[in-house]
Amino acid sequence: LLLSLHKTPSCPESLGSGAISLEQPAVVVARTGNSATLPCKASTKVNYIHWYHHKEGMAPERILRLDMSGSSVHKDSVLKADKVMATKDKDGTSCNLFVLKLEKSDEGVYYLDRWSGWYYIKVFGPGTWLRVTDNIPDKDISPKPTIFLPSITEVKVHKAGTYLCLLEDFFPDIIKIDWKEKDGKRILTSQQGDTMKTKDTYMKFSWLTVTGASLDKDHKCIVNHESDRRRVDQEILFPSINKGMCKCFPRSSHSNKANEGTSVNTILQQISNTLQLQLTNTSAYYTYVLLLLKSLVYSAIIAICLFGRPALCGNGKS
């Protein structure tokens, strides 16, 4: 978001806000009745910070102005006096907004901005989504991965392989999934399913289809989730498809007994790996079937509720 109000057209552009940035966490989750802390850090010292609350479907409302060079806080009348407070750090670049006595109505995105330069450019931060809930899991809420490797049939027939990563039991539902080659930097084109709620947590799956020379390369699924306070992405390694499924046989019939024994052991190991691949592929298939059946059952229940109720009411009147 950028709002530019030109004070004087003659002011040099070099005095604008090109290098200024405001950092905010993407999401903060807190329990009803407790308080939430929303931190912010500016790339340079600022004089004033303005905080806004944006509810879905409504215009943003400013809730307070914080004097970063002094200590005063001016609260707007849109909220109760004891609903919010703000503090700044000594470095003049960091501050915190505290939302107190949390209610469901406090949910929304909290933005902050600052005026900058002679052009009076209003620079906004990315915003923090505040979630207020009674059902924050007490257990570990980071994504739990399960990997599924491609089937032998897919590789042989289509000369391609599909990796699938199933992520379960995470909270909140804000999650980012990317795929890369193991030693690569470029983000690959992948597919993702919808984020689904399961009791108090969420699940999501993503898959990557590789072809050609990529079949010889290892890949990794990179998961970014707000439960990790260290902001360290979780990397899940997927082995090379061709290397995992290749079949090695003795090169010569004159191989000695030791080589024969080694070859047999290698083949047995490869057969074991193949069975494991088939098992994981079968598991993935039944997972899809179960999810599909669950969706069909829900659709049938909704259809009965929508179309069955008027008919029942009509019979009652007659």
Buried (B, 14 or more C-beta within 10 A) or exposed (E): EEEEEEEEEEBEEEEBBEEBEBEBBBBBBBEBEEEBEBBBBBEEEBEBBBBBBBEEEEEBBBBBBBBBEEEEBEBBEEBEEEBBBBEBEEEBBBBBBEBBEBEEEBBBBBBBBBBBBBBBBBBBBBBBBBBBBEEBEEEEBBBEBBBBBBBBEBBEEEEBBBBBBBBBBBBBBBBEBBBBBEEEEEEBEBEEBEBBEEEBBBBBBBBBBBEEEBBEBBBBBBBBBBBBEEEEEBEBEBBBBBEBBEEEEBEEEEEEEEEEEBBEEBBEEBEEBBEEBBEBBEEBEEBEEEBEEEEEEEEEEEEEEEEEEEEEEEEEEE
